[in-house]
Amino acid sequence: SEEGAEYSAIMGDITTYVQECTVKFITGAMDPDSDWDGFVSQIQSMGIEQAAGYQQAALDRYFAR
């Protein structure tokens, strides 16, 4: 349950950021060619890899049953 709480906290912020940037990419406020690397770096710094690790651990536990 601790992993679930941490996952939710991480993904809540990431989801909000991704939604905001998606609109900016679509409207042209952000350029995919020049802003994409910064976008990826930002979600990595927000903990996307840790969140993916939580999901993988949950999947591994499920398959181990």
Distance bins in CASP14 RR format, pairs under 12 A and 6 or more apart:
PFRMAT RR
TARGET T0000
AUTHOR 0000-0000-0000
RMODE 2
METHOD distances of the structure
MODEL  1
1 7 0 0 0 0 0 1 0 0 0 0 0
1 8 0 0 0 0 0 1 0 0 0 0 0
1 54 0 0 0 0 0 1 0 0 0 0 0
1 58 0 0 0 0 0 1 0 0 0 0 0
2 8 0 0 0 0 0 1 0 0 0 0 0
2 9 0 0 0 0 0 1 0 0 0 0 0
2 54 0 0 0 0 1 0 0 0 0 0 0
2 57 0 0 0 0 0 1 0 0 0 0 0
3 9 0 0 0 0 0 1 0 0 0 0 0
3 10 0 0 0 0 0 1 0 0 0 0 0
3 11 0 0 0 0 0 1 0 0 0 0 0
3 50 0 0 0 0 1 0 0 0 0 0 0
3 51 0 0 0 0 1 0 0 0 0 0 0
3 53 0 0 0 0 1 0 0 0 0 0 0
3 54 1 0 1 0 0 0 0 0 0 0 0
3 55 0 0 0 0 1 0 0 0 0 0 0
3 56 0 0 0 0 0 1 0 0 0 0 0
3 57 1 0 0 1 0 0 0 0 0 0 0
3 58 1 0 0 1 0 0 0 0 0 0 0
3 60 0 0 0 0 0 1 0 0 0 0 0
3 61 0 0 0 0 1 0 0 0 0 0 0
4 10 0 0 0 0 1 0 0 0 0 0 0
4 11 0 0 0 0 1 0 0 0 0 0 0
4 12 0 0 0 0 0 1 0 0 0 0 0
4 50 0 0 0 0 0 1 0 0 0 0 0
4 51 0 0 0 0 1 0 0 0 0 0 0
4 53 0 0 0 0 0 1 0 0 0 0 0
4 54 1 0 0 1 0 0 0 0 0 0 0
4 55 0 0 0 0 1 0 0 0 0 0 0
4 57 0 0 0 0 0 1 0 0 0 0 0
4 58 0 0 0 0 1 0 0 0 0 0 0
5 11 0 0 0 0 0 1 0 0 0 0 0
5 12 0 0 0 0 0 1 0 0 0 0 0
5 51 0 0 0 0 0 1 0 0 0 0 0
5 54 0 0 0 0 0 1 0 0 0 0 0
6 12 0 0 0 0 0 1 0 0 0 0 0
6 13 0 0 0 0 0 1 0 0 0 0 0
6 47 0 0 0 0 1 0 0 0 0 0 0
6 50 1 0 0 1 0 0 0 0 0 0 0
6 51 0 0 0 0 1 0 0 0 0 0 0
6 53 0 0 0 0 0 1 0 0 0 0 0
6 54 1 0 0 1 0 0 0 0 0 0 0
6 55 0 0 0 0 0 1 0 0 0 0 0
6 57 0 0 0 0 0 1 0 0 0 0 0
7 13 0 0 0 0 0 1 0 0 0 0 0
7 14 0 0 0 0 0 1 0 0 0 0 0
7 15 0 0 0 0 0 1 0 0 0 0 0
7 47 0 0 0 0 0 1 0 0 0 0 0
7 48 0 0 0 0 0 1 0 0 0 0 0
7 50 0 0 0 0 1 0 0 0 0 0 0
7 51 1 0 1 0 0 0 0 0 0 0 0
7 52 0 0 0 0 1 0 0 0 0 0 0
7 53 0 0 0 0 1 0 0 0 0 0 0
7 54 1 0 1 0 0 0 0 0 0 0 0
7 55 1 0 0 1 0 0 0 0 0 0 0
7 56 0 0 0 0 0 1 0 0 0 0 0
7 57 0 0 0 0 1 0 0 0 0 0 0
7 58 0 0 0 0 1 0 0 0 0 0 0
8 14 0 0 0 0 0 1 0 0 0 0 0
8 15 0 0 0 0 0 1 0 0 0 0 0
8 51 0 0 0 0 1 0 0 0 0 0 0
8 54 0 0 0 0 1 0 0 0 0 0 0
8 55 0 0 0 0 0 1 0 0 0 0 0
9 15 0 0 0 0 0 1 0 0 0 0 0
9 16 0 0 0 0 0 1 0 0 0 0 0
9 46 0 0 0 0 0 1 0 0 0 0 0
9 47 0 0 0 0 0 1 0 0 0 0 0
9 50 0 0 0 0 0 1 0 0 0 0 0
9 51 0 0 0 0 1 0 0 0 0 0 0
9 54 0 0 0 0 0 1 0 0 0 0 0
10 16 0 0 0 0 0 1 0 0 0 0 0
10 17 0 0 0 0 0 1 0 0 0 0 0
10 43 0 0 0 0 1 0 0 0 0 0 0
10 44 0 0 0 0 0 1 0 0 0 0 0
10 45 0 0 0 0 0 1 0 0 0 0 0
10 46 1 0 0 1 0 0 0 0 0 0 0
10 47 1 0 1 0 0 0 0 0 0 0 0
10 48 1 0 0 1 0 0 0 0 0 0 0
10 49 0 0 0 0 1 0 0 0 0 0 0
10 50 1 0 0 1 0 0 0 0 0 0 0
10 51 1 0 1 0 0 0 0 0 0 0 0
10 52 0 0 0 0 1 0 0 0 0 0 0
10 53 0 0 0 0 0 1 0 0 0 0 0
10 54 0 0 0 0 1 0 0 0 0 0 0
10 55 0 0 0 0 0 1 0 0 0 0 0
11 17 0 0 0 0 0 1 0 0 0 0 0
11 18 0 0 0 0 1 0 0 0 0 0 0
11 19 0 0 0 0 0 1 0 0 0 0 0
11 43 0 0 0 0 0 1 0 0 0 0 0
11 46 0 0 0 0 1 0 0 0 0 0 0
11 47 0 0 0 0 1 0 0 0 0 0 0
11 48 0 0 0 0 1 0 0 0 0 0 0
11 50 0 0 0 0 0 1 0 0 0 0 0
11 51 1 0 1 0 0 0 0 0 0 0 0
11 52 0 0 0 0 1 0 0 0 0 0 0
11 53 0 0 0 0 0 1 0 0 0 0 0
11 54 0 0 0 0 1 0 0 0 0 0 0
11 55 0 0 0 0 1 0 0 0 0 0 0
12 18 0 0 0 0 1 0 0 0 0 0 0
12 19 0 0 0 0 0 1 0 0 0 0 0
12 43 0 0 0 0 0 1 0 0 0 0 0
12 46 0 0 0 0 1 0 0 0 0 0 0
12 47 0 0 0 0 0 1 0 0 0 0 0
12 48 0 0 0 0 0 1 0 0 0 0 0
12 51 0 0 0 0 1 0 0 0 0 0 0
13 19 0 0 0 0 0 1 0 0 0 0 0
13 20 0 0 0 0 0 1 0 0 0 0 0
13 42 0 0 0 0 0 1 0 0 0 0 0
13 43 0 0 0 0 1 0 0 0 0 0 0
13 45 0 0 0 0 0 1 0 0 0 0 0
13 46 1 0 1 0 0 0 0 0 0 0 0
13 47 0 0 0 0 1 0 0 0 0 0 0
13 48 0 0 0 0 0 1 0 0 0 0 0
13 51 0 0 0 0 0 1 0 0 0 0 0
14 20 0 0 0 0 0 1 0 0 0 0 0
14 21 0 0 0 0 0 1 0 0 0 0 0
14 39 0 0 0 0 0 1 0 0 0 0 0
14 40 0 0 0 0 0 1 0 0 0 0 0
14 42 0 0 0 0 1 0 0 0 0 0 0
14 43 1 0 1 0 0 0 0 0 0 0 0
14 44 0 0 0 0 1 0 0 0 0 0 0
14 45 0 0 0 0 0 1 0 0 0 0 0
14 46 1 0 1 0 0 0 0 0 0 0 0
14 47 1 0 0 1 0 0 0 0 0 0 0
14 48 1 0 1 0 0 0 0 0 0 0 0
14 49 0 0 0 0 0 1 0 0 0 0 0
14 50 0 0 0 0 0 1 0 0 0 0 0
14 51 1 0 0 1 0 0 0 0 0 0 0
14 52 0 0 0 0 0 1 0 0 0 0 0
15 21 0 0 0 0 0 1 0 0 0 0 0
15 22 0 0 0 0 0 1 0 0 0 0 0
15 43 0 0 0 0 0 1 0 0 0 0 0
15 46 0 0 0 0 0 1 0 0 0 0 0
15 48 0 0 0 0 0 1 0 0 0 0 0
15 51 0 0 0 0 0 1 0 0 0 0 0
16 22 0 0 0 0 0 1 0 0 0 0 0
16 23 0 0 0 0 0 1 0 0 0 0 0
16 42 0 0 0 0 0 1 0 0 0 0 0
16 43 0 0 0 0 0 1 0 0 0 0 0
16 46 0 0 0 0 1 0 0 0 0 0 0
17 23 0 0 0 0 0 1 0 0 0 0 0
17 24 0 0 0 0 0 1 0 0 0 0 0
17 30 0 0 0 0 0 1 0 0 0 0 0
17 38 0 0 0 0 0 1 0 0 0 0 0
17 39 0 0 0 0 1 0 0 0 0 0 0
17 40 0 0 0 0 0 1 0 0 0 0 0
17 41 0 0 0 0 0 1 0 0 0 0 0
17 42 1 0 0 1 0 0 0 0 0 0 0
17 43 1 0 0 1 0 0 0 0 0 0 0
17 44 0 0 0 0 0 1 0 0 0 0 0
17 45 0 0 0 0 0 1 0 0 0 0 0
17 46 1 0 0 1 0 0 0 0 0 0 0
17 47 0 0 0 0 0 1 0 0 0 0 0
17 48 0 0 0 0 0 1 0 0 0 0 0
18 24 0 0 0 0 0 1 0 0 0 0 0
18 25 0 0 0 0 0 1 0 0 0 0 0
18 30 0 0 0 0 0 1 0 0 0 0 0
18 39 0 0 0 0 1 0 0 0 0 0 0
18 40 0 0 0 0 0 1 0 0 0 0 0
18 42 0 0 0 0 1 0 0 0 0 0 0
18 43 1 0 0 1 0 0 0 0 0 0 0
18 46 0 0 0 0 1 0 0 0 0 0 0
18 48 0 0 0 0 1 0 0 0 0 0 0
19 25 0 0 0 0 0 1 0 0 0 0 0
19 26 0 0 0 0 0 1 0 0 0 0 0
19 43 0 0 0 0 0 1 0 0 0 0 0
20 26 0 0 0 0 0 1 0 0 0 0 0
20 27 0 0 0 0 0 1 0 0 0 0 0
20 29 0 0 0 0 1 0 0 0 0 0 0
20 30 0 0 0 0 1 0 0 0 0 0 0
20 39 0 0 0 0 0 1 0 0 0 0 0
20 42 0 0 0 0 0 1 0 0 0 0 0
20 43 0 0 0 0 0 1 0 0 0 0 0
21 27 0 0 0 0 0 1 0 0 0 0 0
21 28 0 0 0 0 0 1 0 0 0 0 0
21 29 0 0 0 0 1 0 0 0 0 0 0
21 30 1 0 0 1 0 0 0 0 0 0 0
21 31 0 0 0 0 0 1 0 0 0 0 0
21 32 0 0 0 0 0 1 0 0 0 0 0
21 35 0 0 0 0 1 0 0 0 0 0 0
21 36 0 0 0 0 1 0 0 0 0 0 0
21 38 0 0 0 0 1 0 0 0 0 0 0
21 39 1 0 1 0 0 0 0 0 0 0 0
21 40 0 0 0 0 0 1 0 0 0 0 0
21 42 0 0 0 0 1 0 0 0 0 0 0
21 43 0 0 0 0 1 0 0 0 0 0 0
21 46 0 0 0 0 0 1 0 0 0 0 0
22 28 0 0 0 0 0 1 0 0 0 0 0
22 29 0 0 0 0 0 1 0 0 0 0 0
22 30 0 0 0 0 1 0 0 0 0 0 0
22 32 0 0 0 0 0 1 0 0 0 0 0
22 39 0 0 0 0 1 0 0 0 0 0 0
22 43 0 0 0 0 0 1 0 0 0 0 0
23 29 1 0 0 1 0 0 0 0 0 0 0
23 30 0 0 0 0 1 0 0 0 0 0 0
24 30 1 0 1 0 0 0 0 0 0 0 0
24 31 0 0 0 0 1 0 0 0 0 0 0
24 32 0 0 0 0 0 1 0 0 0 0 0
24 35 0 0 0 0 1 0 0 0 0 0 0
24 36 0 0 0 0 0 1 0 0 0 0 0
24 39 0 0 0 0 1 0 0 0 0 0 0
25 31 0 0 0 0 1 0 0 0 0 0 0
25 32 1 0 1 0 0 0 0 0 0 0 0
25 33 0 0 0 0 0 1 0 0 0 0 0
25 34 0 0 0 0 0 1 0 0 0 0 0
25 35 1 0 0 1 0 0 0 0 0 0 0
25 36 0 0 0 0 1 0 0 0 0 0 0
25 39 0 0 0 0 1 0 0 0 0 0 0
26 32 0 0 0 0 1 0 0 0 0 0 0
28 34 0 0 0 0 0 1 0 0 0 0 0
28 35 0 0 0 0 1 0 0 0 0 0 0
29 35 0 0 0 0 1 0 0 0 0 0 0
30 36 0 0 0 0 1 0 0 0 0 0 0
30 37 0 0 0 0 0 1 0 0 0 0 0
30 38 0 0 0 0 1 0 0 0 0 0 0
30 39 1 0 0 1 0 0 0 0 0 0 0
30 42 0 0 0 0 0 1 0 0 0 0 0
31 37 0 0 0 0 0 1 0 0 0 0 0
31 38 0 0 0 0 0 1 0 0 0 0 0
31 39 0 0 0 0 0 1 0 0 0 0 0
32 38 0 0 0 0 0 1 0 0 0 0 0
32 39 0 0 0 0 1 0 0 0 0 0 0
32 40 0 0 0 0 0 1 0 0 0 0 0
33 39 0 0 0 0 0 1 0 0 0 0 0
35 41 0 0 0 0 0 1 0 0 0 0 0
35 42 0 0 0 0 1 0 0 0 0 0 0
36 42 0 0 0 0 0 1 0 0 0 0 0
36 43 0 0 0 0 0 1 0 0 0 0 0
37 43 0 0 0 0 0 1 0 0 0 0 0
37 44 0 0 0 0 0 1 0 0 0 0 0
38 44 0 0 0 0 1 0 0 0 0 0 0
38 45 0 0 0 0 1 0 0 0 0 0 0
38 46 0 0 0 0 0 1 0 0 0 0 0
39 45 0 0 0 0 0 1 0 0 0 0 0
39 46 0 0 0 0 0 1 0 0 0 0 0
39 48 0 0 0 0 0 1 0 0 0 0 0
40 46 0 0 0 0 0 1 0 0 0 0 0
40 47 0 0 0 0 0 1 0 0 0 0 0
40 48 0 0 0 0 1 0 0 0 0 0 0
40 49 0 0 0 0 0 1 0 0 0 0 0
41 47 0 0 0 0 0 1 0 0 0 0 0
41 48 0 0 0 0 0 1 0 0 0 0 0
41 49 0 0 0 0 0 1 0 0 0 0 0
42 48 0 0 0 0 1 0 0 0 0 0 0
43 49 0 0 0 0 1 0 0 0 0 0 0
43 50 0 0 0 0 0 1 0 0 0 0 0
43 51 0 0 0 0 1 0 0 0 0 0 0
43 52 0 0 0 0 0 1 0 0 0 0 0
44 50 0 0 0 0 1 0 0 0 0 0 0
44 51 0 0 0 0 0 1 0 0 0 0 0
44 52 0 0 0 0 0 1 0 0 0 0 0
47 53 0 0 0 0 1 0 0 0 0 0 0
47 54 0 0 0 0 0 1 0 0 0 0 0
48 54 0 0 0 0 0 1 0 0 0 0 0
48 55 0 0 0 0 0 1 0 0 0 0 0
49 55 0 0 0 0 0 1 0 0 0 0 0
49 56 0 0 0 0 0 1 0 0 0 0 0
50 56 0 0 0 0 0 1 0 0 0 0 0
50 57 0 0 0 0 0 1 0 0 0 0 0
51 57 0 0 0 0 0 1 0 0 0 0 0
51 58 0 0 0 0 0 1 0 0 0 0 0
52 58 0 0 0 0 0 1 0 0 0 0 0
52 59 0 0 0 0 0 1 0 0 0 0 0
53 59 0 0 0 0 1 0 0 0 0 0 0
53 60 0 0 0 0 1 0 0 0 0 0 0
53 61 0 0 0 0 0 1 0 0 0 0 0
54 60 0 0 0 0 0 1 0 0 0 0 0
54 61 0 0 0 0 0 1 0 0 0 0 0
55 61 0 0 0 0 0 1 0 0 0 0 0
55 62 0 0 0 0 0 1 0 0 0 0 0
56 62 0 0 0 0 0 1 0 0 0 0 0
56 63 0 0 0 0 0 1 0 0 0 0 0
57 63 0 0 0 0 0 1 0 0 0 0 0
57 64 0 0 0 0 0 1 0 0 0 0 0
58 64 0 0 0 0 0 1 0 0 0 0 0
58 65 0 0 0 0 0 1 0 0 0 0 0
59 65 0 0 0 0 0 1 0 0 0 0 0
END
